[in-house]
Amino acid sequence: MKTLASHRRLGHTLALALTLGAIADPAGAQLPAVQTQGEVHYLSGGIGSDESEAIKAARDAYSLTLTLAGKSEGRDVYLSSVPVTIRDAAGHTVLEVTTSGPYLLVELPAGRYEISARYAGEEKKTSASITAGKPQRLSLLWPRANAQPQAGAAASTTSPAIGLSAGAGLATGTSTGTGAAATTVATAVLPAAASAASGALPPINTQGGIPYLSGGIGSDESAAMKAAASRYSLSVTLAGTQDGRNVYLSSVPVTVTDANGGVVLDVISSGPYLLADLPPGRYRVSARFQDEEKSAEARVAAGKSARVSFLWKGKP
């Protein structure tokens, strides 16, 4: 026999589904799946321009929207894989999840709640007063996100995931490393046309005479990095799988060695893309995520761009 509470939950679920179905998404993007914990409905995601826009369009259908972000090298970055806990006024945990993107949308009953989230060992807290018909939007910002460790410090292998649109795959023309090694595909360099989004590129750094840049978080920067990839002799893409969909990764240690085993580049990525301008030659590219290392050989030739893609299956 169905209880009154179960009828209420069913009615709320149907109402929520109808509300979301009525939201027009010009990109036709699919929202992440609505999930339930106890009697609380929620969804999380939002990196990748289509999914991000779909979630923004759905915010008013939920009583609480939480945005998770940080600062890296003076620019804003979105965060994912962040543990979030929501407790009611009595101190009872009503939701405890790890985010799948920078947005967490939650449908909560009216009342007062305490929200806590932890990133890179630092906990942030805030409170929310939920009133019927008045959606709350809150943000948590970590001043230092994805920062490279100081010399001699151990590199963290726990990285925030940067989400693709649900069901999206890796870019066509790249090869995916699923075993001990990955392969590379060399593509002809396209004309160096100015990118409309070139202003969104992260700053170019230099290590041992090798210019490089890393980023790709947010739709503008991602588009700018893709447009710039053909102007660099090496392009590395870092991705994993989570809940059956591909997600981009950040804060991944990447090392490039030459044919003699000498290290020519040793960095921690600031997003899913790493672009480097290497002299012609043979190189070994290695990356480590959650204690699993992948490597690939890259043959860099004048006028061509070598592209390497690493995919960690079942992670994060």
N, C-alpha and C positions, 0 to 999 in steps of 0.2 A: 504494500500500500504506500502510495506517495504521501509524504508529509507536507504540511503547509510550507515548511522551509524549502523543500525540494521544488514545489510549484513556484515559489518566489524566485529561486535560482534559475529555473527554466524560463520563466517570464522575463527575467532580467537579461539572460543570454540572448533570447530572441529579439528583445528590444535593442540590445547592443548591436546585434548582427544587422538588423534593419537600418539602424542609424549609420553604421559604417558603410553599408551597401548604398546608401543615398549620397555618399560623398563622391563628388566627381573628381577623378584623378586624370588630368590631361595626358599624363604619360602612360596611363593604363597599367601602372605598376601594381604589383600585389603586395599587400601588407604582410608582415610576418604573422604567423599563426597566433590567434588569441589563445592564451593558456589560462588555466585555473589552478589556484593553490588555496585550499580551504574553500572559502566562498568569495575569494578575490579574483577578478578577471584582470589580466594584464597582457601586454606584448612588449617586446624589446627589439631594437634594430636601428636602422636609419643611416648607415654609411653606404655610399653609392647614391648618386643623385636621384634616381627614380624612387628608391625605397625611402630616402630621406624626405622627398616631397610628399609621398603617400602618407608617411607618419605625421608630418606637419599638418596635413589636411585632416587627419583623424583626431588631432589633439582635443578638440572641443567635445568629442564623444566620451572622454574620460575625465574623471574628477581630478586627476593628478598627472602632470607631465614633469618628469625629471630629466634634465640634460646634464651630461657628464663631460667635462672638458678640462684641458690643461694648457700650459704654456711651454713651448719648446723653442729655444733659440729666438725668443722674442715674438713668436707667432702662436696663434691659437691652434690647438689640435683637439680633435674629438677623441674620446676614450671608449674602450670596450672591454669586455671580460672583467668588469668591476663588480665585486660583491656588494649588494645593497640589501639592507634590512629595514623594514618598516614596522614600528610598534605602535599600538594604540595607547590611549591615555592611562590604561591600567598596566602598561608595560608588557602586554602580550604581543608576541610576534605574529603579525598578520600576513607578512610577505617576506620571504628570504630567497633572493635569486642572484644569479650572476648574469650581467647584461650581455646582450648579443650585438650591441651597438651603442651609440651615444645617447639614445633616447629610451626611456622607460615610461610607458603609459599604463596607469593603474586606475581601476574603478573601485573607489573606496566609499563606504557609507559615510554620512556626515559625522564629523567629530574631529578631535585633535590627534595628530600623529607625530612621532619622532622618527626621523629618517637618518640613517648612517650609511656611509659608503667608504670603502678602503681601497686606495691605489698606491702602489709602491711603498707600502708600509705606513702610509699616512692616512688617518681616518678623518673624514669630514662629517659634520652633523648639521642638520637643519630641522625645522618643524613646519608642519602644515596644518592649517585649520580648514577643513573641508566643509563647504556649505552646499546644499543641494542647488544645482543649476548654475554654480559658479566655479568653473574649472580653475585649478591652481597650476601655475607654471613656476617651477623652481630649478635653479642651476647650482651645481657644485663645481668649483674650479680649483685645480691643483696648480700652484704657481710654477712648479718644475715637473714637467712630464717628458718621458722618453729622453732624459738627459744622459749623455755619455758619462760613464764612471771616470773618476780621476785616475791618473796613471798609477798602475799597481793594484787598483781595486778590481775585485772579481766582477765580471759582467753578468748581469741577470739574464736568465733564459726564460723568464716568464714575461710574455709580451701581450699588450692589448691587441685584440683582433680588430681589423678594420674591415667592415662588412661590405660585401658585394650585394647587389640586388639578388633576391632569392632566386635560385635556379641558374644564376649566371655562371659562366665558366671562365677559364683563363683566356687571355687574348689570343685570337687566331694567329698562327705563325710562330708561336713559342712552343717549346717542348716542356713536358712536365717530368720532374724527378720523383719517382715513387719508390725507388729502391735505394741501393747504396750510392748510385750516381745518377746524374741527369745528363741529357744531351743538349747540344746547342744548335741553333739555326742561324746562319749568317744571312742577312738580307741586304740588298743594295741600299746605299744611302740615298734618301730622297733629297730633292733640292731644299736648301736651307731657307725655306720661306718663313717669314715672321709669323709667329703664332699669335692669334688674337688674344690668347690667355697668357702670353709670355710674362706679363707682370705678376702672375700668380706663382711663378717658379720660386722654390726655396733658394737661399743664397748658395753660390758656388764656393766650395772649400778646396783646399789643396793639402795633400799629404805626400811628402817626399817628391814633390814636383808633379804629382798626379792630380789634375783637377777632377772633382767629383761633386755630386749633389744627391740628396736623398729626400724623399717626401712622397706626396701623392695622397694626402689626407684631405678630404673635401673634394667636391666635384670640380671646382675651378683648378685647384692645384693638380689634381689627377689628370685633367685634360691637358694642362700645360706640360706635365712630365711626359705624357704619351707623345705630344707633338715634338718635344725636344729629344726624344730617345734616338732618333735617326742621326742626330748631330754628335752623338757620343759613340765611341768604339765598343763600349760594353754596356749592356742594359740588363739588370737583374730584377726579377719579380719574385716576391715572397708571399706565399699563400698557404692556407690550410683549409680543412673542412670542419664544419660545425653544424650539427642538426641537419645533415644531408645537403648543406649548401656550402659553396666556397666563400671563404672570408680572407681578406687581405691581412697581413701581419706587419707589425712595426716593432722597433727595439730589438731587432734580430742581429746578433754579431755576424759580420761577413768578413772573410779574409780572402785576398787575392794574392797568389804566389806566382812567380815567373817560372820558366822552364828549369832554372837552376835551384828552385825551392826557396828563393829569396822572397820575403814578404814585400809587396809593392803597395798594398792597401789593406788596412785593418781598421774597420769602422763598425759602429752600431747604427743600423738604419733608423731614420726618422719617419718612416712610412713604408709602404709596400714596394716602392721603386728605388733602385740605386743606379745612377748613371755615372760612368767613369770614362775618362779619355786616356786610353792606354796606347803605348806605341805598338806597332805590329809585332806579333809573336804568339807563343802558346802560353796559356795561363791555366791555373787551377783555381776555381772559385769554390769556396766552402762556406756553409752557413749552418748555424746551430740553433734549434728551437726546441725547448722543453727536453733537453738532453739528447736529442736525436740530430745527428749531423748528416748533412747532405753535401755532395760535392759534384762538380761538373768541370769538364775541360772546355775552355773557350779559345778558339783560334781567331785572333784579331788580325785582319788584313787591311791595308790602306784602302780607304774609300768604302769600307763595309762595316756594318754594325753587328757584333755578336750578341745574341740575346739568350739569356739563361733564365729559366723559370724553375723554382723549387716549390713543391707541394707536399705538405705534411698531412697525410691522411688521418682522419679521426682526431685532429687537433685544431684548435685548442679545445 
